[in-house]
Amino acid sequence: QVSLVESGGGLVQAGGSLRLSCVASGRISSNYDMGWFRQAPGKEREFVAAISWSTTITSYTKSVKGRFAISRDNAKNTVYLQMNSLKAEDTAVYYCAADRQGNSRVSNYEGVYDYWGQGTQVTVSS
């Protein structure tokens, strides 16, 4: 079993920055891809970004490209999401997820992710 715990959310003004962290614990093995998803009030959960185990492959949804950056430190079992130039529409609960069979597919489909964190709230005021 794998446990994921997110942190770093909060309230920020539009144009500001936040860095989310997700620490994984438990039976972590190689080949895990990691992803970030978000869910805004009244909307379905959507893909934000994903990164391969090797960190060489990343994927982003169009609306965050150039503003968000995903990274990971495998020695610390931690994945990060650096969010810059935040907009009101980025307001959501952000979830970390692990794809244990990832093998660098960095999927944007939440159905392939096996483990999920509890989420961290990000609120951007305009």
Phi, psi and chi 1 to 4 in degrees:
 res  aa     phi    psi   chi1   chi2   chi3   chi4
   1 GLN       -  146.8 -170.7   68.0   15.7      -
   2 VAL  -123.1  136.4  172.7      -      -      -
   3 SER  -113.5  135.6  174.7      -      -      -
   4 LEU  -121.5  131.5  -56.7  175.0      -      -
   5 VAL  -129.1  118.3  178.9      -      -      -
   6 GLU   -91.9  155.9  -56.9   98.8  -26.8      -
   7 SER  -155.9  168.3   62.2      -      -      -
   8 GLY   104.9   -6.5      -      -      -      -
   9 GLY   -70.9  171.9      -      -      -      -
  10 GLY   163.9 -166.7      -      -      -      -
  11 LEU  -102.9  130.5  174.2   63.3      -      -
  12 VAL  -143.3  151.1   63.5      -      -      -
  13 GLN   -78.9  155.1  -71.6 -172.1  -24.6      -
  14 ALA   -56.1  137.4      -      -      -      -
  15 GLY    92.9  -11.8      -      -      -      -
  16 GLY   -84.4 -174.5      -      -      -      -
  17 SER  -132.2  153.7  -61.5      -      -      -
  18 LEU  -144.7  152.8  -78.7  174.6      -      -
  19 ARG  -124.0  119.1 -172.5  175.9   82.7  153.3
  20 LEU   -91.1  146.2  -54.7 -176.8      -      -
  21 SER  -125.4  151.2  -60.6      -      -      -
  22 CYS  -140.0  117.2  171.3      -      -      -
  23 VAL  -102.3  128.9  178.8      -      -      -
  24 ALA  -102.3  139.5      -      -      -      -
  25 SER  -138.3  159.7   60.1      -      -      -
  26 GLY   109.4 -147.0      -      -      -      -
  27 ARG   -86.6   73.5  -54.5 -172.6   71.3  172.6
  28 ILE   -82.9  133.5  -52.9  -65.2      -      -
  29 SER  -131.3  177.0   63.2      -      -      -
  30 SER   -71.9  168.1   59.5      -      -      -
  31 ASN    77.5   -1.4  -60.7  -35.7      -      -
  32 TYR   -66.6  125.8  -89.2   62.1      -      -
  33 ASP   -88.9  151.9  -72.5   -4.5      -      -
  34 MET  -123.9  145.0  -62.2  -65.0  -65.2      -
  35 GLY  -137.5  160.3      -      -      -      -
  36 TRP  -119.4  134.6  -74.2   96.6      -      -
  37 PHE  -126.5  166.1  -71.0   75.4      -      -
  38 ARG  -145.3  155.0   65.4 -173.8 -179.7 -174.2
  39 GLN  -137.2  116.7 -173.5  167.9   21.4      -
  40 ALA   -88.4  158.3      -      -      -      -
  41 PRO   -56.5  128.9  -26.0   34.9      -      -
  42 GLY    77.1    6.0      -      -      -      -
  43 LYS  -122.5  163.9  -64.9 -173.2  177.1 -178.8
  44 GLU   -77.7  157.6  -66.5 -173.4   -9.6      -
  45 ARG   -66.8  139.8 -171.4  157.5   57.9 -173.5
  46 GLU  -131.7  154.1   64.9  172.1   -4.7      -
  47 PHE   -70.1  141.1  171.1   77.6      -      -
  48 VAL  -115.6  -56.2  176.7      -      -      -
  49 ALA  -161.4  159.2      -      -      -      -
  50 ALA  -148.2  156.6      -      -      -      -
  51 ILE  -143.2  142.3 -172.4  168.0      -      -
  52 SER   -78.3  165.3   63.4      -      -      -
  53 TRP   -57.3  -40.7  172.6  -95.8      -      -
  54 SER   -73.4  -10.4   66.1      -      -      -
  55 THR    70.5    0.5   76.7      -      -      -
  56 THR   -84.4  -15.8   58.3      -      -      -
  57 ILE  -119.9  127.2  -58.5  173.6      -      -
  58 THR  -131.9  160.2   58.3      -      -      -
  59 SER  -144.8  142.6  177.3      -      -      -
  60 TYR  -136.0  149.6  -63.7   90.7      -      -
  61 THR   -74.3  152.5 -168.0      -      -      -
  62 LYS   -58.4  -37.2 -176.1  177.1  179.2 -179.0
  63 SER   -69.2  -15.0   63.5      -      -      -
  64 VAL  -113.0   -5.1  -52.3      -      -      -
  65 LYS   -58.9  133.0  -80.9 -175.6  178.8  178.1
  66 GLY    87.0  -12.9      -      -      -      -
  67 ARG  -114.1  -36.4  -61.5 -170.8  -61.4  122.3
  68 PHE  -107.0  150.8  -69.4   11.3      -      -
  69 ALA  -139.0  126.4      -      -      -      -
  70 ILE   -99.2  141.7 -171.4  170.9      -      -
  71 SER  -150.2  168.9   61.3      -      -      -
  72 ARG  -150.1  152.6   65.2 -169.0  -68.1  172.9
  73 ASP  -122.9  100.3 -176.7  -21.0      -      -
  74 ASN   -66.8  -28.1  -70.2  -28.2      -      -
  75 ALA   -65.2  -28.0      -      -      -      -
  76 LYS  -103.8    2.5  -63.0 -179.2  178.8  179.0
  77 ASN    51.0   43.9  -71.5  -28.9      -      -
  78 THR  -129.3  138.2  -58.4      -      -      -
  79 VAL  -118.8  144.6   62.3      -      -      -
  80 TYR  -121.5  155.1  -55.2   97.2      -      -
  81 LEU  -133.8  105.7 -174.6   67.8      -      -
  82 GLN   -85.8  121.5  177.5   67.0   44.2      -
  83 MET  -117.5  116.6  -54.9 -174.2  -64.7      -
  84 ASN  -116.5  164.0  -59.9  -36.6      -      -
  85 SER    48.6   48.5  -58.1      -      -      -
  86 LEU   -64.7  145.5  -77.7  161.7      -      -
  87 LYS  -120.4  161.4  -55.1  175.5 -178.7 -179.9
  88 ALA   -57.3  -35.1      -      -      -      -
  89 GLU   -72.3   -5.5   50.9  -97.4   43.1      -
  90 ASP   -83.9   -6.6  -65.5  -42.6      -      -
  91 THR   -61.1  123.7  -65.7      -      -      -
  92 ALA  -177.4  170.7      -      -      -      -
  93 VAL   -88.9  127.5  176.9      -      -      -
  94 TYR  -102.8  130.5  -77.1   70.6      -      -
  95 TYR  -117.1  139.2  -62.5   90.5      -      -
  96 CYS   -95.5  145.1  169.1      -      -      -
  97 ALA  -144.2  151.3      -      -      -      -
  98 ALA  -121.8  131.9      -      -      -      -
  99 ASP  -108.2  100.7  173.2    7.4      -      -
 100 ARG   -70.2  -18.0   61.3 -177.6  175.0  179.9
 101 GLN  -107.4   23.3  -61.4 -178.6   29.1      -
 102 GLY   -51.3  -56.7      -      -      -      -
 103 ASN    49.0   40.1  -74.4  -44.2      -      -
 104 SER    70.9   19.0  -58.4      -      -      -
 105 ARG   -76.4  -17.1   60.9 -177.0  168.4 -177.1
 106 VAL    37.2   59.2  -69.8      -      -      -
 107 SER   -70.8  147.7  175.8      -      -      -
 108 ASN   -98.8    8.4   61.0   -1.2      -      -
 109 TYR  -100.3  118.3  174.1   50.4      -      -
 110 GLU   -66.3  -19.9   67.4  173.4   81.3      -
 111 GLY   -65.8  -19.0      -      -      -      -
 112 VAL   -88.7   -9.5  -52.0      -      -      -
 113 TYR   -85.9  130.6  -70.5   83.7      -      -
 114 ASP   -92.4  -30.9  -55.5  -75.3      -      -
 115 TYR  -128.4  144.6  -56.6  105.2      -      -
 116 TRP  -135.0  146.6  -67.4   82.5      -      -
 117 GLY   -83.9 -179.8      -      -      -      -
 118 GLN   -85.7  -13.1   82.2  -70.5  -12.6      -
 119 GLY    97.1  152.9      -      -      -      -
 120 THR  -136.3  135.7 -175.5      -      -      -
 121 GLN   -82.0  132.2  176.1   70.5   47.7      -
 122 VAL  -120.2  123.1  171.3      -      -      -
 123 THR  -123.8  123.9  -57.1      -      -      -
 124 VAL  -112.5  119.3 -176.5      -      -      -
 125 SER   -92.6  140.4   62.6      -      -      -
 126 SER   -97.5      -   56.9      -      -      -
